[in-house]
Amino acid sequence: MEHHFHIPVLGLAFSIDTPLKVAKFGISSVMSIVDDELIERMRHYYAGCYQKAYEPISKKAHDYRAKRITAYLNLVQEIVQEQIQDLLEGNFDSNKDLQQYFELLPEQSLAKKLYLQMLQTDNIDSRKALQRGLKQFIVPGDIDVNIMSKVDKINTDAHGIPLAEQFSDALSAIRGFAQSNLQSSVILSAGMNPRLYAYIAELSAFYPQADGTFNKRIILKVSDYRSALIQAKFLAKKGLWISEFRVESGLNCGGHAFATDGFLLGPILEEFKNNKSALIKELLPIYEQALQEKGISLTLQPSIKYTVQGGIGTANEQHFLLNHYGFDRTGWGSPFLLVPEATTVDKDTLECLVKATSDDFYVSGASPLGVPFNNFRNTSAERQRLERIDKGRPGSPCTKKYLVSNQEFTTEPICTASREYQNLKLKELDAQKLPTEQHQERFEEITEKICLCQGLATSAYVHYNIQKSRENTAVAICPGPNTVYFKKTYSLQQMVDHIYGRQNLLASIQRPPFFINELNLYVDHIKKYVETNWREVNDKKIKYLEKFKKQLIEGIGYYESLKSEFNKTFSGYAGESIATQLMHAKKALENLSFIK
């Protein structure tokens, strides 16, 4: 691919149609395939926009979830192919999309250099020859999909009888992708799911073709090297190859925040950088043996790409990550929430993001998954949550049930954001007769949970006016903290120019480098851990705190060792020196303990 960045998955709705907006410009992006109801409605909407035939897929249909996903992915691919064909048949003098395809490319790409040469060529025949050559470079961006591995409830039939495992949420989703016409990747995130991984091994689409290439590829989103190696070996033993490791900052990202035990992004990337060859050597024999047992010959040694995402905000940071660590591409997520040409955010939420201050972005306990969640205060979903508490009716109606998992009070799993669960949990809390302060803390922990299934999908319903009658229209959004530095909405050209250093959207903004931002987030994270646990301290918690602090201090030492590289990369940074900020973080950690 010519571009050096991709757009990661953004919630459920925010990137659900991003490929339809940016793939024609050669930009890769990722759609979530968790919510088949959202997917079915988007298929209906876009079939109408492009005059395509649409046959609804009812929830009563056999294997409806997989079929809905396949149908939508096929429609997206069909439309993108038509968009590319329009570019190939277009005239450079009148087709603005054709012009923009090349305007967006990085300066060092051969296609961009030839495009600039073409613009400066006056001879008509030479100009047309260059234009014909340029069209050979036109390829769509990847249309990738994301599955949160552990969002995988077992479904039931109309009589409440559990269906076979292959009809669980995650397995149905991967089947829907496998059966689609896409030649792209599935990004597996949120940890290991052995049942899902075993099922992928049953799908022929993920095995190498006769020429050694893959029809469907697997990307692992990970937050550290150890996790990457464990999962990659597990999959290799089943004959499945990881085509890309997508390394994401544990805290400096949007959505769920899978914090490491104090391992910072810089040292993590260094470990990947230093182990690229060793990783291939370790995985390849395992993979080849598994393929042989399946009767598959490997005709071409597969490669592994490395990408990084989470909190990147400037062209200098982009350049440093690609060049210092030798990574192939970066992911820019949350900033694209402010680019209507690329993502789908309803008008009210978009306006709130533009006006936001740093206090509006926070790591919360709002997710029913029990994982820290990057939240945004000024959403209609948060207002609705507080209104329900004021009315004595905390919790949400649970309609989609993607995140049901709790069986404290019921035989059937229920969601911790549901009204049913929170009512039962609050009754249990009242019976404990805790001191007022502790009671309030527990009350807030219980009622902080929100319905992500509905809230993260609603923005598309509102934006395209496709919500159903009397349907809840409260929007939840999960931007990363880096979003606060971007103060307006931007065109696609502006954001891509910013990524490649052709303009600086943050020229007037004082923003610490991304690795300092991440470090501060980790310091805040461990401080919160101490504040939450100081009443009930034990040896396990003390050891965890000391281990966490040790890892962070070692990470600070690693950054101090890169002083010369940092001074070159961030020479234009305004504010306290990087060395001073590292020193402040180290002192805060050294003074941190459970002793009040």
C-alpha positions in Angstrom: 0.0 0.0 0.0 1.2 3.5 -0.8 -0.2 5.1 2.4 1.7 4.9 5.6 -1.3 4.9 7.9 -4.7 3.2 8.3 -7.9 4.1 10.2 -8.6 1.6 13.0 -12.0 0.4 14.1 -13.9 3.2 15.8 -16.7 2.0 18.1 -19.5 0.1 16.4 -20.9 2.9 14.2 -18.2 5.5 13.7 -16.3 3.5 11.1 -19.1 1.2 10.0 -19.0 2.7 6.5 -15.5 4.3 6.5 -14.3 2.0 3.6 -17.1 3.5 1.4 -15.7 6.9 2.1 -11.9 6.4 1.9 -11.0 3.0 0.2 -11.3 4.7 -3.2 -8.4 6.9 -2.2 -6.2 3.9 -1.3 -6.7 4.3 2.4 -7.2 1.2 4.5 -9.8 1.1 7.3 -11.6 -1.2 9.7 -15.3 -1.9 10.3 -16.7 -3.6 13.4 -18.8 -6.7 12.6 -20.1 -7.1 16.1 -23.6 -5.6 15.6 -25.6 -7.4 12.9 -28.6 -5.2 13.5 -26.6 -2.1 12.7 -25.0 -3.9 9.7 -28.4 -4.9 8.3 -29.7 -1.3 8.5 -26.6 0.1 6.9 -26.9 -2.4 4.0 -30.5 -1.3 3.5 -29.4 2.4 3.6 -26.5 2.0 1.1 -28.5 -0.3 -1.2 -30.9 2.6 -1.6 -28.1 5.1 -2.1 -26.6 3.1 -4.9 -29.8 1.6 -6.4 -28.8 -1.9 -5.5 -31.3 -4.7 -4.9 -32.0 -5.3 -1.2 -33.6 -8.4 0.3 -34.0 -8.1 4.1 -32.4 -10.9 6.2 -34.8 -11.6 9.0 -33.7 -12.7 12.5 -35.9 -15.7 11.9 -33.6 -16.8 9.0 -31.2 -19.7 9.6 -27.7 -18.3 10.4 -29.0 -14.8 10.0 -26.1 -13.1 11.8 -23.5 -14.5 9.4 -25.6 -13.9 6.4 -26.2 -10.3 7.3 -22.5 -9.7 7.7 -21.6 -11.4 4.4 -24.3 -9.5 2.6 -23.1 -6.1 3.9 -19.4 -6.9 3.2 -20.2 -8.0 -0.3 -22.2 -4.7 -0.9 -19.3 -2.6 0.5 -16.8 -4.4 -1.8 -19.1 -4.1 -4.8 -19.5 -0.3 -4.3 -15.8 0.3 -3.7 -15.0 -1.7 -6.9 -17.4 0.6 -8.8 -15.8 3.7 -7.2 -12.3 2.4 -8.4 -13.7 1.7 -11.9 -15.0 5.3 -12.0 -11.4 6.5 -11.2 -9.9 4.3 -13.9 -12.3 5.6 -16.5 -12.1 9.2 -15.2 -10.5 12.3 -16.7 -7.7 13.9 -14.7 -9.0 17.4 -15.6 -12.5 16.9 -14.4 -12.7 14.0 -11.9 -12.0 15.5 -8.5 -11.8 12.1 -6.8 -9.1 11.0 -9.3 -7.1 14.1 -8.5 -7.5 13.7 -4.8 -6.4 10.1 -4.9 -2.9 11.3 -5.9 -3.0 14.5 -3.9 -3.4 12.5 -0.7 -0.4 10.2 -1.3 2.8 10.7 0.7 5.4 12.8 -1.1 8.0 10.0 -1.3 5.7 7.6 -3.2 6.6 7.0 -6.8 3.0 7.6 -7.9 2.9 11.0 -6.2 6.2 12.0 -7.9 4.8 11.0 -11.3 1.6 12.9 -10.5 3.5 16.1 -9.7 5.5 15.5 -12.9 2.3 15.1 -14.9 0.9 18.4 -13.6 4.0 20.2 -14.7 4.0 18.6 -18.2 2.7 20.9 -21.0 3.1 18.5 -23.9 -0.3 16.9 -24.5 0.9 13.5 -25.6 3.5 13.2 -22.8 0.8 14.3 -20.3 -1.7 11.7 -21.4 1.0 9.0 -21.3 1.8 9.9 -17.7 -1.9 9.9 -16.9 -2.3 6.4 -18.3 0.7 5.2 -16.3 -0.7 6.8 -13.1 -3.9 4.9 -13.3 -1.9 1.7 -13.0 -1.1 2.7 -9.4 -4.8 3.0 -8.4 -5.8 0.3 -5.9 -8.4 0.5 -3.2 -7.5 0.6 0.5 -8.1 -2.6 2.4 -11.6 -3.2 3.7 -10.8 -4.9 7.0 -13.1 -6.0 9.8 -12.8 -6.2 13.6 -14.0 -8.9 16.0 -13.7 -8.5 19.8 -12.8 -12.1 20.4 -14.4 -12.4 23.8 -17.7 -10.8 22.8 -19.0 -14.3 22.1 -22.2 -15.2 23.8 -24.0 -18.5 23.0 -27.3 -17.8 21.2 -30.6 -19.7 21.6 -33.5 -20.6 19.3 -37.0 -19.3 19.5 -37.7 -21.7 22.3 -34.7 -20.6 24.4 -32.7 -23.8 23.6 -29.0 -23.1 23.1 -27.8 -23.3 19.6 -24.6 -25.1 18.5 -21.3 -23.3 19.3 -20.8 -22.3 15.7 -23.8 -19.9 16.0 -22.2 -18.0 18.9 -21.6 -14.3 18.2 -17.9 -14.3 17.4 -18.1 -17.6 15.4 -21.0 -16.3 13.4 -19.2 -13.1 12.7 -16.0 -14.8 11.5 -18.1 -17.1 9.3 -19.8 -14.1 7.8 -16.4 -12.5 6.9 -15.0 -15.8 5.6 -18.0 -16.3 3.3 -17.7 -12.8 1.9 -16.0 -11.8 -1.4 -13.5 -9.6 0.4 -9.8 -10.2 0.1 -8.7 -8.6 3.3 -8.1 -9.1 7.0 -9.9 -9.7 10.2 -8.4 -7.9 13.2 -8.8 -10.0 16.4 -8.8 -7.9 19.5 -9.5 -8.0 23.2 -7.6 -11.2 24.1 -7.6 -14.9 23.3 -10.7 -16.9 22.6 -9.7 -20.6 22.1 -13.1 -21.5 20.8 -13.0 -18.8 18.2 -9.4 -19.7 17.2 -10.3 -23.4 16.9 -13.2 -22.5 14.6 -11.1 -20.3 12.3 -9.0 -23.3 11.7 -12.0 -25.0 10.2 -12.5 -22.2 7.6 -10.5 -22.8 4.4 -10.5 -19.1 3.5 -7.7 -18.5 6.0 -5.3 -21.0 4.5 -2.7 -20.1 1.8 -3.8 -20.4 -1.8 -1.8 -22.3 -4.5 0.4 -19.2 -5.2 1.1 -18.7 -1.5 -1.1 -15.7 -1.0 -4.0 -15.4 1.3 -7.7 -14.8 0.5 -8.4 -13.9 4.1 -5.7 -12.7 6.5 -5.5 -12.6 10.3 -4.2 -9.5 12.2 -3.7 -9.6 16.0 -4.2 -6.4 17.9 -2.0 -6.7 21.0 -0.6 -4.4 23.7 2.7 -6.3 24.4 5.1 -8.8 22.8 4.5 -11.7 25.2 0.8 -11.7 24.4 1.5 -11.5 20.7 3.9 -14.5 20.8 1.5 -16.7 22.9 -1.4 -16.1 20.6 0.6 -16.4 17.4 2.0 -19.8 18.5 -1.4 -21.0 19.5 -2.7 -20.1 16.1 0.3 -21.4 14.2 -0.2 -24.8 15.8 -3.6 -24.8 14.1 -2.2 -23.9 10.8 -3.1 -20.2 11.0 -0.6 -17.4 10.2 -0.6 -13.9 11.7 0.0 -11.6 8.8 0.3 -8.5 11.0 0.8 -7.6 14.6 -1.1 -4.4 15.3 0.4 -3.0 18.5 -1.8 -0.6 20.4 -1.0 1.6 23.4 -2.7 0.1 26.4 -4.1 3.4 27.6 -3.5 6.1 25.0 -6.2 4.8 22.6 -9.9 5.0 22.1 -12.4 2.4 23.2 -11.5 -0.2 25.8 -8.2 0.5 27.6 -6.3 -2.8 28.0 -3.6 -1.5 30.3 -0.4 -3.4 30.6 1.3 -4.0 34.0 3.3 -0.8 33.5 4.9 -1.6 30.2 5.2 1.5 28.1 4.8 1.6 24.3 8.4 2.6 23.5 10.0 -0.5 25.2 7.2 -2.7 23.8 8.0 -1.5 20.2 11.7 -2.0 20.9 11.0 -5.6 21.8 9.1 -6.2 18.6 11.9 -4.5 16.6 14.6 -6.7 18.1 12.6 -9.9 17.7 11.3 -9.7 14.1 13.7 -12.4 12.8 13.4 -14.6 15.9 9.7 -14.5 15.7 9.5 -15.7 12.2 12.0 -18.5 12.9 10.0 -19.6 15.9 6.6 -19.5 14.2 7.4 -20.8 10.8 8.3 -24.4 11.7 5.2 -24.7 13.9 3.1 -23.3 11.1 4.6 -25.5 8.3 4.1 -28.7 10.5 0.5 -27.8 11.1 -0.1 -27.2 7.4 1.6 -30.5 6.4 -0.8 -32.4 8.8 -3.6 -30.8 6.9 -2.2 -31.8 3.5 -1.4 -28.2 2.6 2.0 -27.3 0.9 3.5 -23.9 1.6 4.8 -22.6 -1.7 5.8 -19.1 -0.4 7.2 -18.1 3.0 4.6 -15.8 4.6 5.7 -12.4 5.9 4.6 -10.4 9.0 3.9 -6.7 9.0 4.1 -4.5 12.1 1.9 -1.5 12.7 1.3 0.7 15.8 -1.5 2.9 16.9 -2.8 4.8 19.9 -2.3 8.5 20.7 -0.2 9.5 17.6 -0.8 13.1 16.8 1.9 14.7 14.7 3.9 14.0 11.5 7.1 13.9 13.6 5.6 11.1 15.8 4.5 9.3 12.7 8.0 9.5 11.2 9.7 8.5 14.4 7.6 5.3 14.8 8.0 4.2 11.3 11.7 4.9 11.0 13.2 4.3 14.5 11.3 1.1 15.0 11.1 0.0 11.4 7.3 -0.5 11.5 5.2 -0.6 8.3 2.3 1.7 9.1 0.6 3.6 11.9 -3.0 3.8 12.9 -4.8 7.1 13.4 -8.1 6.6 15.0 -9.7 9.3 17.2 -8.5 12.3 15.2 -10.6 10.9 12.3 -13.7 11.2 14.4 -13.4 14.9 13.5 -13.3 14.2 9.8 -16.9 13.8 8.5 -15.6 12.7 5.1 -14.1 9.6 6.7 -16.3 8.6 9.7 -19.9 8.7 10.9 -20.5 10.9 13.9 -23.9 12.6 14.5 -23.9 16.4 14.4 -24.6 16.9 18.2 -21.8 14.5 19.3 -19.4 16.0 16.8 -20.0 19.5 18.1 -19.4 18.3 21.6 -16.1 16.8 20.6 -15.0 20.0 19.0 -15.8 22.0 22.1 -14.3 19.5 24.6 -11.7 20.2 27.2 -9.2 17.6 28.7 -11.6 17.0 31.7 -14.2 15.6 29.3 -12.0 12.6 28.3 -11.5 10.1 31.0 -11.0 6.4 31.7 -14.2 5.0 33.2 -15.7 1.8 34.5 -18.6 2.2 32.1 -18.1 -1.0 30.1 -20.1 -4.1 31.0 -17.0 -6.1 30.1 -15.3 -4.9 33.3 -12.4 -3.4 31.3 -11.5 0.3 31.7 -13.2 2.3 29.0 -12.2 5.6 27.4 -15.3 7.7 27.9 -16.5 11.2 27.0 -18.6 13.1 29.5 -20.7 15.3 27.1 -22.7 12.6 25.4 -26.5 12.0 25.4 -25.9 8.5 26.7 -24.2 9.9 29.8 -26.9 12.5 30.3 -29.5 9.7 30.0 -27.6 7.5 32.5 -27.7 10.3 35.1 -31.4 11.1 34.4 -32.3 7.5 35.0 -30.5 7.5 38.3 -32.3 10.7 39.4 -35.6 9.0 38.6 -34.7 6.0 40.7 -34.5 3.8 37.6 -30.7 3.2 37.0 -29.6 0.9 34.2 -30.7 0.3 30.6 -33.1 -1.9 28.9 -31.1 -4.8 27.5 -32.2 -5.5 23.9 -29.1 -6.6 21.9 -27.5 -8.6 24.6 -24.0 -8.8 23.1 -22.3 -8.2 26.4 -24.4 -10.4 28.7 -22.0 -12.3 31.0 -23.1 -12.0 34.7 -24.8 -14.8 36.6 -24.6 -13.5 40.2 -28.4 -13.4 40.5 -29.8 -15.2 37.5 -29.4 -18.6 35.7 -29.3 -16.9 32.3 -26.4 -14.4 31.9 -27.4 -10.7 32.0 -25.5 -7.5 31.4 -24.2 -5.4 34.2 -25.4 -2.3 32.5 -29.0 -3.6 32.4 -31.8 -2.3 34.7 -32.4 -5.8 35.9 -28.8 -6.4 37.1 -28.4 -2.9 38.7 -31.7 -3.2 40.6 -30.6 -6.6 42.0 -27.1 -5.4 42.8 -28.3 -2.2 44.5 -30.7 -4.2 46.7 -27.7 -6.3 47.7 -25.7 -3.2 48.4 -28.5 -1.7 50.6 -28.6 -4.9 52.7 -24.9 -4.5 53.5 -25.5 -1.3 55.6 -22.1 0.1 54.6 -20.9 3.5 55.9 -22.2 6.4 53.8 -19.0 7.1 51.9 -18.4 3.4 51.0 -22.0 2.9 50.1 -21.8 5.9 47.7 -18.6 4.6 46.1 -20.2 1.2 45.5 -23.4 2.8 44.2 -21.4 4.8 41.6 -19.4 1.7 40.5 -22.6 -0.2 39.9 -24.5 2.5 38.1 -21.6 3.8 36.1 -22.1 1.0 33.5 -23.8 2.0 30.3 -25.3 0.1 27.4 -22.5 0.1 24.8 -24.4 -2.2 22.4 -27.0 0.5 21.8 -25.0 3.6 22.5 -22.0 2.9 20.2 -24.3 2.1 17.3 -26.8 5.0 17.6 -24.7 7.7 16.0 -25.2 6.1 12.6 -28.9 5.8 13.1 -29.2 9.4 14.0 -26.8 10.6 11.3 -28.6 8.8 8.5 -32.0 9.2 10.1 -32.6 5.4 10.1 -33.6 4.9 13.7 -36.9 3.1 14.3 -39.9 4.6 15.9 -39.5 5.2 19.6 -36.0 3.8 19.5 -33.5 5.1 22.0 -31.3 7.7 20.3 -28.8 8.4 23.1 -25.3 8.3 21.7 -22.2 6.9 23.5 -18.7 7.5 22.0 -15.3 6.3 23.1 -12.5 8.7 21.8 -9.0 8.5 23.0 -7.6 11.4 25.1 -5.5 12.5 22.2 -8.7 13.9 20.6 -8.7 16.9 22.8 -5.8 18.5 20.9 -7.8 18.6 17.7 -10.1 21.6 18.0 -12.3 21.7 14.9 -13.7 19.5 12.1 -11.4 18.8 9.2 -11.5 17.7 5.6 -9.9 14.4 4.6 -7.3 16.3 2.7 -6.4 18.4 5.8 -6.0 15.4 8.1 -3.9 13.4 5.6 -1.8 16.5 5.0 -1.3 16.7 8.7 -0.2 13.1 9.0 2.4 13.5 6.3 3.6 16.9 7.5 2.3 19.0 4.6 0.5 21.1 7.2 0.3 21.2 11.0 -3.2 21.2 12.4 -1.8 21.5 15.9 0.6 24.4 15.2 -1.0 26.6 17.9 -1.6 23.8 20.4 0.8 23.0 23.3 0.8 19.2 23.3 3.3 16.8 25.0 4.8 14.1 22.8 2.6 11.0 22.6 4.9 8.8 24.7 4.8 11.4 27.5 1.0 11.5 27.3 1.0 7.7 27.6 3.4 7.7 30.5 1.2 10.2 32.4 -1.9 8.1 31.7 -0.1 5.1 33.3 0.9 7.2 36.3 -2.7 8.3 36.8 -3.8 4.7 36.3 -1.6 3.3 39.1 -2.5 6.2 41.4 -6.2 5.4 40.9 -5.4 1.8 41.8 -3.8 2.9 45.1 -6.7 5.2 45.9 -9.3 2.4 45.2 -7.5 -0.2 47.2 -5.9 1.5 50.1 -8.6 0.4 52.6 -8.0 -3.3 51.9 -4.2 -3.8 51.4 -2.6 -7.2 51.2 0.7 -8.7 50.0 -0.7 -9.4 46.5 -1.7 -5.7 46.0 1.6 -4.4 47.4 3.6 -6.7 45.0 1.4 -5.6 42.1 2.1 -1.9 42.9 5.8 -2.4 43.2 6.0 -4.4 40.0 4.0 -1.8 38.1 6.2 1.0 39.4 9.3 -0.9 38.6 8.2 -1.4 35.0 7.3 2.3 34.6 10.6 3.5 36.0 12.4 1.1 33.6 10.4 2.6 30.8 11.3 6.1 31.8 15.0 5.0 31.8 14.5 3.7 28.3 13.1 7.0 27.1 16.0 8.8 28.8 18.4 6.7 26.8 16.8 8.0 23.6 17.5 11.7 24.5 19.3 12.6 21.3 16.7 11.0 19.1 13.9 12.7 21.0 15.6 16.1 20.8 15.8 15.8 17.0 12.2 14.5 16.6 10.5 16.9 19.0 12.7 19.9 18.6 9.7 22.1 17.9 7.8 21.1 21.0 6.9 24.0 23.3 6.6 23.5 27.1 8.6 21.8 29.8 11.5 19.8 28.4 11.0 16.1 27.9 13.7 15.4 30.5 11.8 17.4 33.0 8.6 15.7 32.4 10.2 12.3 32.7 11.7 13.4 36.0 8.3 14.5 37.3 6.8 11.2 36.5 9.6 9.3 38.2 9.2 11.3 41.4 5.5 10.7 41.4 6.1 7.0 41.2 8.8 6.9 43.8 6.5 8.6 46.3 3.5 6.4 45.6 2.5 3.9 48.2 -0.6 2.5 50.1 0.5 4.4 53.2 -1.6 7.5 53.7 
